[in-house]
């Protein structure tokens, strides 16, 4: 997408901090999502990666406009160049993720190295389903504190309504939901035990008493 095409003009009204925050959020999730798309051969996830790549392009364009509007002196330009470098780095990350999902056009048996690479990394990506026996069912991601309690980041969630990417803390988990998560092997095993109901969820007693 060129800078002049399909740009959401509302993004230009965002502050520099808001633009950088959104770029950071996208760059954090897009690579995980690209790897998950390849692991599970999901063109739907691949399409979401491409959508996020387009969003990043729009944000980069908005940041350039902000810089041009703010730079009145050579000194201003020097200060703003650092911010533009950060924006460009985030954009390169999203572009690399877009190139990763292009591998979906190759049949899975011809790209086993992707799964091997992910399995050899310190952080794993896996899919975990929530059982009817799990205490996680019926509670929000925020109340459970999934990442804080297990070290596993939920990068995507599939329920009866379809996929939710980088779900918010107020999203409620239900029986049968599939979570695509990223984290350590030990954390993944612990979360699997909770999701299957083999282990009871360790709720924060202080938070429970305050809710009452």
C-alpha positions as CSV (number, residue, x, y, z in Angstrom):
1,X,0.0,0.0,0.0
2,X,1.4,3.4,-0.9
3,X,1.3,6.3,1.6
4,X,-1.4,8.1,-0.4
5,X,-3.8,5.1,-0.8
6,X,-6.4,3.9,1.7
7,X,-5.2,6.0,4.6
8,X,-7.5,6.3,7.6
9,X,-7.4,10.1,8.1
10,X,-8.6,9.7,11.7
11,X,-5.1,8.3,12.5
12,X,-3.6,11.7,11.6
13,X,-5.6,13.2,14.5
14,X,-3.9,10.8,16.9
15,X,-1.1,12.1,19.2
16,X,2.4,11.0,18.6
17,X,2.2,8.9,21.8
18,X,-1.0,7.2,20.7
19,X,0.5,6.4,17.3
20,X,3.7,4.9,18.9
21,X,1.7,2.9,21.4
22,X,-0.5,1.4,18.7
23,X,2.6,0.6,16.6
24,X,4.2,-1.1,19.6
25,X,1.1,-3.1,20.3
26,X,0.9,-4.3,16.6
27,X,4.6,-5.2,16.4
28,X,4.3,-7.3,19.6
29,X,1.4,-9.4,18.3
30,X,2.0,-9.6,14.5
31,X,5.1,-11.8,14.6
32,X,3.5,-14.3,17.0
33,X,0.4,-14.4,14.8
34,X,2.5,-15.0,11.7
35,X,4.3,-17.9,13.3
36,X,1.0,-19.3,14.6
37,X,-0.5,-19.0,11.1
38,X,2.3,-21.2,9.7
39,X,2.1,-23.7,12.6
40,X,-1.6,-24.2,12.2
41,X,-1.7,-23.6,8.4
42,X,-4.3,-20.9,9.0
43,X,-4.9,-18.6,6.0
44,X,-7.4,-16.7,8.2
45,X,-4.6,-15.8,10.6
46,X,-2.4,-15.0,7.7
47,X,-5.1,-12.6,6.4
48,X,-5.2,-10.9,9.8
49,X,-1.4,-10.5,9.7
50,X,-1.8,-8.7,6.3
51,X,-4.5,-6.5,7.8
52,X,-2.2,-5.5,10.6
53,X,0.6,-4.8,8.2
54,X,-1.7,-2.4,6.4
55,X,-2.6,-0.8,9.7
56,X,1.1,-0.3,10.4
57,X,1.6,1.4,7.1
58,X,-1.2,3.8,7.9
59,X,0.4,4.6,11.3
60,X,3.8,5.1,9.7
61,X,2.2,7.6,7.3
62,X,0.4,9.4,10.1
63,X,3.7,9.7,12.0
64,X,5.4,11.2,9.0
65,X,2.6,13.8,8.7
66,X,3.0,14.6,12.4
67,X,6.7,15.0,12.0
68,X,6.4,17.4,9.0
69,X,3.8,19.5,10.9
70,X,5.9,19.7,14.0
71,X,9.4,20.3,12.5
72,X,9.9,24.1,12.2
73,X,13.6,24.2,12.8
74,X,16.6,22.0,12.1
75,X,16.8,21.2,15.9
76,X,13.1,20.1,15.8
77,X,14.0,17.8,12.9
78,X,16.9,16.2,14.8
79,X,14.6,15.4,17.8
80,X,11.9,14.0,15.6
81,X,14.2,11.8,13.6
82,X,14.6,9.5,16.5
83,X,10.8,9.0,16.7
84,X,10.7,8.3,13.0
85,X,13.4,5.7,13.4
86,X,11.3,3.9,16.0
87,X,8.3,4.0,13.7
88,X,10.3,2.6,10.8
89,X,11.7,-0.2,13.0
90,X,8.1,-1.2,14.0
91,X,7.1,-1.1,10.3
92,X,10.0,-3.3,9.3
93,X,8.9,-5.9,11.9
94,X,5.3,-5.9,10.5
95,X,6.7,-6.2,6.9
96,X,8.8,-9.2,8.0
97,X,5.7,-10.8,9.5
98,X,3.9,-10.3,6.2
99,X,6.7,-12.0,4.3
100,X,6.5,-14.9,6.8
101,X,2.8,-15.6,6.0
102,X,3.6,-15.6,2.3
103,X,5.0,-19.1,3.1
104,X,1.3,-20.2,3.5
105,X,1.3,-20.5,-0.3
106,X,3.8,-23.4,0.1
107,X,2.4,-26.7,1.1
108,X,3.0,-27.6,4.8
109,X,5.1,-30.7,4.1
110,X,7.6,-28.4,2.2
111,X,8.1,-26.1,5.1
112,X,8.7,-28.3,8.2
113,X,11.6,-26.1,9.2
114,X,9.2,-23.5,10.5
115,X,7.8,-25.8,13.1
116,X,11.3,-27.0,14.0
117,X,12.5,-23.4,14.5
118,X,9.6,-22.6,16.8
119,X,10.0,-25.8,18.8
120,X,13.7,-25.0,19.3
121,X,13.1,-21.5,20.6
122,X,12.8,-20.7,24.3
123,X,9.3,-19.5,23.8
124,X,6.7,-21.8,22.4
125,X,3.5,-21.2,20.5
126,X,0.7,-23.7,21.1
127,X,-3.1,-24.1,21.0
128,X,-4.9,-25.0,24.2
129,X,-8.6,-25.7,24.5
130,X,-10.7,-24.9,27.6
131,X,-12.4,-27.9,29.0
132,X,-15.8,-28.0,30.8
133,X,-13.9,-29.1,33.9
134,X,-11.7,-25.9,33.9
135,X,-12.2,-23.1,36.4
136,X,-11.1,-20.8,33.6
137,X,-14.5,-21.1,31.9
138,X,-16.8,-18.2,32.7
139,X,-14.0,-15.8,33.8
140,X,-12.4,-13.0,32.0
141,X,-8.8,-13.0,30.9
142,X,-8.2,-10.0,33.3
143,X,-9.7,-11.7,36.3
144,X,-7.7,-14.8,35.7
145,X,-4.5,-12.9,35.1
146,X,-3.5,-15.5,32.6
147,X,-0.1,-14.0,31.7
148,X,0.8,-13.1,35.2
149,X,-0.1,-16.5,36.6
150,X,1.3,-18.7,33.9
151,X,3.7,-16.5,31.8
152,X,1.7,-17.4,28.7
153,X,0.4,-14.6,26.5
154,X,-2.9,-15.2,24.7
155,X,-2.2,-13.9,21.1
156,X,-5.5,-15.2,19.6
157,X,-8.7,-16.8,20.8
158,X,-11.3,-18.8,18.8
159,X,-14.8,-19.2,20.1
160,X,-18.2,-19.7,18.5
161,X,-18.1,-16.2,17.1
162,X,-14.8,-16.7,15.3
163,X,-11.3,-15.4,16.0
164,X,-10.3,-12.6,18.3
165,X,-6.7,-11.4,17.9
166,X,-4.8,-10.0,20.9
167,X,-7.9,-10.2,23.1
168,X,-8.5,-7.6,25.8
169,X,-8.7,-8.3,29.5
170,X,-12.5,-8.0,29.5
171,X,-12.9,-11.0,27.1
172,X,-14.6,-13.9,28.9
173,X,-13.3,-17.4,28.3
174,X,-15.8,-20.2,27.7
175,X,-15.9,-24.0,27.4
176,X,-14.5,-25.1,24.0
177,X,-12.6,-21.9,23.4
178,X,-9.2,-22.4,21.7
179,X,-6.4,-20.2,22.8
180,X,-3.3,-19.6,20.8
181,X,-0.7,-18.8,23.4
182,X,3.0,-17.9,23.5
183,X,5.5,-18.5,26.4
184,X,7.8,-21.0,28.0
185,X,7.4,-24.7,27.9
186,X,6.8,-24.9,31.6
187,X,4.2,-22.1,31.4
188,X,2.4,-23.9,28.6
189,X,2.3,-27.1,30.5
190,X,0.9,-25.2,33.6
191,X,-1.8,-23.5,31.5
192,X,-2.7,-26.8,29.9
193,X,-3.3,-28.3,33.3
194,X,-5.5,-25.4,34.3
195,X,-7.4,-25.4,30.9
196,X,-8.1,-29.2,31.2
197,X,-9.3,-28.9,34.8
198,X,-6.5,-31.1,36.1
199,X,-5.5,-28.2,38.3
200,X,-7.8,-25.7,40.0
201,X,-7.2,-22.1,39.1
202,X,-5.4,-20.2,41.7
203,X,-7.6,-17.1,42.1
204,X,-6.3,-14.0,43.8
205,X,-8.0,-14.2,47.2
206,X,-7.6,-10.4,47.8
207,X,-9.3,-9.6,44.5
208,X,-12.1,-12.1,45.3
209,X,-12.8,-10.6,48.7
210,X,-12.8,-7.0,47.3
211,X,-15.4,-8.1,44.7
212,X,-17.7,-9.3,47.5
